[in-house]
Amino acid sequence: MNQWLVHRFSQSKLKIDAKSAQMMIDRMGPVMAPLAQTIEKVSLICSAEGHSTVTEDLLLDHLPSGGDGSAFDLVDRWFEKKRPEALYLLKQMLETGWLDEKDQRVKNPQALMLQCSALALKRARELRDVRRIVEKGGGEKEILAETTLARPFLPKIRLQYKHCDAARVDHIIATLIELDWQMKSGAGAKPEEMLERAILSV
């Protein structure tokens, strides 16, 4: 499993030594699904912050809390067209806050909006890549080889693939780009309202 972690990070062009990989396993347990989710999350953080190496300190700062509702859960429900569940989770997170990467309870709608947007854009692009591979006759082997998806994510991706045809994926990407522009320009509604509209409209 240690080598699997090293390999998964390398697919995102990130380096991690065996000691740091083992520390991650020791902290989280040898269960592939949460480890794969954390790799995706840490990879996004490294990309945003310009890191090329995953250090122990970086992992300790960003290991998931395992707490209540997260941006990952929110994005999953949105892509699976579970809109009432997604809206309920969003409402709960905004009312009670959520645990961030450092186990601090926060109530910051803008931070949630930015995190959800980044995760959703990455997921939409992954689904677009999967559709391209499937349309060329590829299967699980090709998906794992040609994308950054980990095997534990495939059941979830299969479910979301069924709910996201090419037109919906394109619409989600266009919506997220528009939301990003609105956030940066200050031209849009409140962050929580933008998230609600995105969940309901796409």
FENHU-V893449 format. One record per residue. N is the residue number from 1. RES is the residue in one small letter. SS is DSSP state (helix for helix, strand for strand, loop for the rest). OMEGA is omega in radians with two decimals (none if undefined). Layout:
# FENHU-V893449
n->N res->RES ss->SS omega->OMEGA
n->N res->RES ss->SS omega->OMEGA
This chain:
# FENHU-V893449
n->1 res->m ss->loop omega->3.10
n->2 res->n ss->helix omega->-3.14
n->3 res->q ss->helix omega->3.09
n->4 res->w ss->helix omega->3.10
n->5 res->l ss->helix omega->3.13
n->6 res->v ss->helix omega->-3.13
n->7 res->h ss->helix omega->-3.12
n->8 res->r ss->helix omega->3.10
n->9 res->f ss->helix omega->-3.12
n->10 res->s ss->helix omega->3.10
n->11 res->q ss->helix omega->3.04
n->12 res->s ss->loop omega->3.13
n->13 res->k ss->loop omega->3.11
n->14 res->l ss->loop omega->3.10
n->15 res->k ss->strand omega->3.02
n->16 res->i ss->loop omega->-3.14
n->17 res->d ss->loop omega->-3.05
n->18 res->a ss->helix omega->-3.12
n->19 res->k ss->helix omega->3.13
n->20 res->s ss->helix omega->3.11
n->21 res->a ss->helix omega->-3.14
n->22 res->q ss->helix omega->3.10
n->23 res->m ss->helix omega->3.11
n->24 res->m ss->helix omega->3.11
n->25 res->i ss->helix omega->-3.13
n->26 res->d ss->helix omega->-3.11
n->27 res->r ss->helix omega->-3.00
n->28 res->m ss->helix omega->-3.06
n->29 res->g ss->loop omega->-3.06
n->30 res->p ss->loop omega->3.14
n->31 res->v ss->loop omega->-2.94
n->32 res->m ss->helix omega->-3.05
n->33 res->a ss->helix omega->3.11
n->34 res->p ss->helix omega->3.08
n->35 res->l ss->helix omega->3.13
n->36 res->a ss->helix omega->3.11
n->37 res->q ss->helix omega->3.14
n->38 res->t ss->helix omega->3.08
n->39 res->i ss->helix omega->3.12
n->40 res->e ss->helix omega->-3.11
n->41 res->k ss->helix omega->-3.13
n->42 res->v ss->helix omega->3.11
n->43 res->s ss->helix omega->3.09
n->44 res->l ss->helix omega->-3.14
n->45 res->i ss->helix omega->-3.14
n->46 res->c ss->helix omega->3.12
n->47 res->s ss->helix omega->-3.11
n->48 res->a ss->helix omega->-3.06
n->49 res->e ss->helix omega->3.07
n->50 res->g ss->loop omega->3.11
n->51 res->h ss->loop omega->3.05
n->52 res->s ss->loop omega->-3.14
n->53 res->t ss->strand omega->3.09
n->54 res->v ss->loop omega->-3.11
n->55 res->t ss->loop omega->3.09
n->56 res->e ss->helix omega->-3.14
n->57 res->d ss->helix omega->3.13
n->58 res->l ss->helix omega->3.12
n->59 res->l ss->helix omega->-3.13
n->60 res->l ss->helix omega->3.12
n->61 res->d ss->helix omega->-2.95
n->62 res->h ss->helix omega->3.07
n->63 res->l ss->loop omega->-3.08
n->64 res->p ss->loop omega->-3.09
n->65 res->s ss->loop omega->-3.03
n->66 res->g ss->loop omega->-3.08
n->67 res->g ss->loop omega->-3.06
n->68 res->d ss->loop omega->-2.99
n->69 res->g ss->loop omega->-3.11
n->70 res->s ss->loop omega->3.09
n->71 res->a ss->helix omega->3.10
n->72 res->f ss->helix omega->-3.14
n->73 res->d ss->helix omega->-3.12
n->74 res->l ss->helix omega->3.13
n->75 res->v ss->helix omega->3.12
n->76 res->d ss->helix omega->-3.12
n->77 res->r ss->helix omega->3.12
n->78 res->w ss->helix omega->-3.09
n->79 res->f ss->helix omega->3.11
n->80 res->e ss->loop omega->3.13
n->81 res->k ss->loop omega->3.05
n->82 res->k ss->loop omega->-2.99
n->83 res->r ss->helix omega->3.12
n->84 res->p ss->helix omega->3.12
n->85 res->e ss->helix omega->3.14
n->86 res->a ss->helix omega->-3.14
n->87 res->l ss->helix omega->3.11
n->88 res->y ss->helix omega->3.12
n->89 res->l ss->helix omega->3.10
n->90 res->l ss->helix omega->3.13
n->91 res->k ss->helix omega->-3.14
n->92 res->q ss->helix omega->-3.11
n->93 res->m ss->helix omega->-3.14
n->94 res->l ss->helix omega->-3.11
n->95 res->e ss->helix omega->-3.03
n->96 res->t ss->helix omega->-3.03
n->97 res->g ss->loop omega->3.12
n->98 res->w ss->strand omega->-3.12
n->99 res->l ss->strand omega->3.12
n->100 res->d ss->loop omega->-3.06
n->101 res->e ss->loop omega->-3.12
n->102 res->k ss->loop omega->3.13
n->103 res->d ss->loop omega->3.06
n->104 res->q ss->loop omega->3.12
n->105 res->r ss->strand omega->-3.06
n->106 res->v ss->strand omega->3.03
n->107 res->k ss->loop omega->-3.08
n->108 res->n ss->loop omega->-3.08
n->109 res->p ss->helix omega->-3.13
n->110 res->q ss->helix omega->3.11
n->111 res->a ss->helix omega->3.11
n->112 res->l ss->helix omega->3.12
n->113 res->m ss->helix omega->-3.12
n->114 res->l ss->helix omega->-3.13
n->115 res->q ss->helix omega->3.14
n->116 res->c ss->helix omega->-3.14
n->117 res->s ss->helix omega->-3.14
n->118 res->a ss->helix omega->3.14
n->119 res->l ss->helix omega->-3.10
n->120 res->a ss->helix omega->3.13
n->121 res->l ss->helix omega->3.10
n->122 res->k ss->helix omega->-3.13
n->123 res->r ss->helix omega->3.14
n->124 res->a ss->helix omega->3.13
n->125 res->r ss->helix omega->3.07
n->126 res->e ss->helix omega->3.13
n->127 res->l ss->helix omega->3.09
n->128 res->r ss->helix omega->3.10
n->129 res->d ss->helix omega->3.13
n->130 res->v ss->helix omega->3.14
n->131 res->r ss->helix omega->3.12
n->132 res->r ss->helix omega->-3.13
n->133 res->i ss->helix omega->-3.13
n->134 res->v ss->helix omega->-3.13
n->135 res->e ss->helix omega->3.08
n->136 res->k ss->loop omega->3.11
n->137 res->g ss->loop omega->3.14
n->138 res->g ss->loop omega->3.13
n->139 res->g ss->loop omega->-3.06
n->140 res->e ss->helix omega->-3.12
n->141 res->k ss->helix omega->-3.12
n->142 res->e ss->helix omega->3.12
n->143 res->i ss->helix omega->3.14
n->144 res->l ss->helix omega->-3.10
n->145 res->a ss->helix omega->-2.98
n->146 res->e ss->helix omega->3.11
n->147 res->t ss->loop omega->3.09
n->148 res->t ss->loop omega->-3.13
n->149 res->l ss->loop omega->3.06
n->150 res->a ss->loop omega->-3.11
n->151 res->r ss->helix omega->-3.14
n->152 res->p ss->helix omega->-3.13
n->153 res->f ss->helix omega->-3.01
n->154 res->l ss->helix omega->3.10
n->155 res->p ss->helix omega->3.12
n->156 res->k ss->helix omega->3.13
n->157 res->i ss->helix omega->3.10
n->158 res->r ss->helix omega->3.14
n->159 res->l ss->helix omega->-3.11
n->160 res->q ss->helix omega->3.08
n->161 res->y ss->helix omega->-3.14
n->162 res->k ss->helix omega->-3.09
n->163 res->h ss->helix omega->-3.05
n->164 res->c ss->loop omega->3.03
n->165 res->d ss->loop omega->-3.05
n->166 res->a ss->helix omega->-3.11
n->167 res->a ss->helix omega->-3.14
n->168 res->r ss->helix omega->3.11
n->169 res->v ss->helix omega->3.12
n->170 res->d ss->helix omega->3.14
n->171 res->h ss->helix omega->3.11
n->172 res->i ss->helix omega->-3.13
n->173 res->i ss->helix omega->3.13
n->174 res->a ss->helix omega->3.13
n->175 res->t ss->helix omega->-3.13
n->176 res->l ss->helix omega->3.10
n->177 res->i ss->helix omega->3.10
n->178 res->e ss->helix omega->3.12
n->179 res->l ss->helix omega->3.13
n->180 res->d ss->helix omega->3.12
n->181 res->w ss->helix omega->-3.14
n->182 res->q ss->helix omega->3.13
n->183 res->m ss->helix omega->-3.06
n->184 res->k ss->helix omega->-3.11
n->185 res->s ss->helix omega->-3.08
n->186 res->g ss->loop omega->-3.05
n->187 res->a ss->loop omega->-3.03
n->188 res->g ss->loop omega->3.09
n->189 res->a ss->loop omega->3.07
n->190 res->k ss->loop omega->-3.11
n->191 res->p ss->helix omega->-3.11
n->192 res->e ss->helix omega->3.11
n->193 res->e ss->helix omega->3.10
n->194 res->m ss->helix omega->3.10
n->195 res->l ss->helix omega->3.13
n->196 res->e ss->helix omega->-3.13
n->197 res->r ss->helix omega->3.14
n->198 res->a ss->helix omega->-3.13
n->199 res->i ss->helix omega->-3.08
n->200 res->l ss->helix omega->-2.98
n->201 res->s ss->helix omega->-3.05
n->202 res->v ss->loop omega->none
